[in-house]
């Protein structure tokens, strides 16, 4: 992220933003950066801080004031912007950081852990805002450990493991690559014993555990093929399924597999 925002020069290769070297002013004017670190001029109000960032960008006082007002409204801080930053909560500081990243209307937004310290309502508001910005043809690059939230936001995920890109694609695409790590599926049926016996004969089933009185947890490789065979099985045997849930088909599970696997 520091390379992409021009805070560091690359030792090898190049990093460019819209055709300009990331280190150059021509690139930086197109980038809005919301850092993970929490550093402010604490004696300033939230409004004064964002307005100062706009002035440093080069806007006139009146234009900086106008843009600041719009951005504070956008991030839900318009009514709380007069308080000193020193008295802000973590969530309020996150909102101000996002406002300063937006104040010059950049084409590329690089957001490092933007959901940290935000309450559930605030997270949902941020996700809606991110989606709105994306419809305005802005590019958002978001680094976050709040994977379940980001899974609702994006169709493109890059998983980093031990300093390298371990997988790229949608969560389901990445999951399909992990056939060495069986998918766990919770299945509830009134004919649990009969269903378990039938599933044990399926080639992709590697294990079955009993859950509560009418449920079982199936561990299966090749999820797509398993679900095709499973569908065929319950239709042929006329077995009613009351609940079906993939327990680890999520971004957190994918990350755990990638970080925990030996390969």
HUJOLIN-V342089 format. One line per field, one symbol per residue. phi: phi as a letter, one per 20 degrees, with the letter a starting at -180 (. if undefined). A space follows every 10 residues. Layout:
phi=???
This chain:
phi=.fffemecef fcmcccclnd ggfegfeffe ddcdfffdcc effffgffff fffffffpff gfffffffgf ffffemdgec eeffgfeefg ffffffgfff fefdlfeddd ddlfefnefg ffffffffff fffffemeed dcdbeeffff ffdcdccdee blncfeacqf fffffffdff dgeececdbf dfffffffff effeedrcde defccbdddc elgffgffff ffffffelee debbbfeceb fffgfffffe ffe
